[in-house]
């Protein structure tokens, strides 16, 4: 199974913000830390705010932070939210669907996949929080050369 880039960005944003509980985070710094599109990330973050995973603070000194403790953000629930539908294959248009057991097998596999993710909170996957912070925050700030280009 392959998750969408949307889900990938959502999890990255939650991980980043989850490691920076001491302050508000900006979308630009998150995008820079991961080397991803700021415009695409903005859409994802807006969705996470509307869904109640992140809290957005407006204004000049604004930013985003977790809307609840990391231990209360379930990974499986986030994945279900960001993925929408989980049709692994289009069995509805297949001529052999009535006699094929693949649909049932794929549904069981998907249920098992989501069951495993349901067993993890954001806090659980941030087990090496200090290392995550080090890896991300060194990249979050533009280098002197990048700042001069701005």
C-alpha positions in Angstrom: 0.0 0.0 0.0 1.2 3.4 -0.8 0.0 6.5 1.0 -0.5 9.8 -0.8 1.9 12.8 -0.6 -0.9 14.6 1.2 -0.8 12.1 4.0 3.0 12.2 4.0 3.0 16.0 4.4 0.4 15.8 7.1 2.4 13.4 9.2 5.6 15.4 8.6 3.9 18.6 9.8 2.5 16.8 12.9 5.9 15.4 13.7 7.6 18.7 13.3 5.1 20.6 15.4 5.1 17.8 17.9 8.8 18.3 18.5 8.4 22.0 19.0 6.0 22.4 21.8 8.0 25.3 23.2 6.8 27.7 20.5 4.6 28.3 17.5 5.9 26.9 14.2 5.6 28.5 10.7 4.7 26.6 7.6 7.7 28.1 5.8 10.1 26.6 8.3 8.5 23.2 8.2 8.6 23.2 4.4 12.3 24.3 4.4 13.2 21.6 7.0 11.8 18.9 4.8 12.6 20.4 1.5 8.9 20.3 0.4 6.5 22.6 -1.3 5.3 25.4 1.0 2.1 25.9 -1.1 1.1 22.3 -0.9 2.0 22.1 2.8 -0.2 25.2 3.4 -3.2 23.3 2.1 -2.4 20.3 4.3 -1.9 22.3 7.4 -5.2 24.2 6.8 -6.9 20.8 6.7 -5.2 19.7 9.9 -6.3 22.9 11.6 -9.9 22.4 10.4 -9.8 18.8 11.6 -8.7 19.8 15.0 -5.2 18.3 14.9 -3.4 21.6 14.8 -4.3 25.0 16.2 -3.6 28.1 14.0 -2.7 31.4 15.6 -3.2 34.3 13.3 -1.2 37.5 13.3 2.3 38.7 12.8 3.7 36.5 15.6 1.3 33.6 14.6 1.9 30.1 13.6 0.7 26.6 14.4 0.9 24.2 17.2 -0.7 20.9 18.2 -4.3 21.4 19.2 -4.0 18.6 21.8 -1.3 16.5 23.3 0.6 14.2 21.0 -0.5 11.2 23.0 -4.1 12.1 22.0 -3.5 12.2 18.3 -4.0 8.7 16.8 -1.9 7.9 13.7 -4.6 5.6 12.2 -7.2 8.3 12.6 -5.0 10.9 10.9 -4.3 8.5 8.0 -8.0 7.7 7.5 -8.7 11.5 7.5 -6.0 12.4 5.0 -6.5 9.4 2.7 -10.2 9.7 2.3 -11.0 6.4 0.5 -9.0 3.2 0.6 -10.1 1.5 -2.5 -6.9 -0.5 -3.3 -8.3 -1.8 -6.6 -11.5 -1.0 -8.5 -13.3 -4.3 -8.1 -16.7 -2.8 -8.9 -15.9 -2.6 -12.6 -14.3 -6.0 -12.9 -16.2 -8.8 -14.7 -14.9 -11.5 -12.3 -15.6 -9.6 -9.1 -18.6 -11.8 -8.1 -16.4 -14.9 -8.2 -13.1 -13.4 -7.0 -11.8 -13.6 -3.5 -9.2 -10.8 -4.0 -11.6 -8.1 -2.8 -12.2 -9.8 0.6 -8.5 -10.5 1.0 -7.6 -6.8 0.2 -10.2 -5.6 2.7 -8.8 -7.8 5.4 -5.2 -6.6 4.6 -6.4 -3.0 4.8 -8.1 -3.6 8.1 -4.9 -5.1 9.5 -2.8 -2.2 8.2 -5.1 0.4 9.8 -5.4 -1.7 13.0 -1.6 -1.5 13.4 -1.6 2.3 12.9 -4.5 2.6 15.4 -2.1 1.3 18.0 0.1 4.3 17.7 -0.2 7.9 18.8 1.9 10.8 17.5 3.8 10.6 20.8 4.6 7.0 20.1 6.2 7.7 16.8 8.2 10.6 18.2 10.0 8.2 20.5 13.4 9.7 19.5 12.1 13.3 19.9 15.5 14.8 20.6 17.0 13.2 17.6 14.0 14.3 15.4 14.4 17.9 16.7 18.1 17.9 15.9 17.6 16.5 12.4 14.8 18.9 11.6 15.8 22.2 13.3 19.3 22.3 11.8 17.5 22.3 8.4 14.6 24.6 9.4 16.6 27.8 9.4 17.9 29.0 6.0 21.7 29.1 5.8 23.6 32.4 5.5 23.8 31.9 1.7 20.1 31.2 1.5 19.3 34.3 3.6 21.5 36.4 1.3 19.5 35.1 -1.7 16.3 36.3 -0.1 
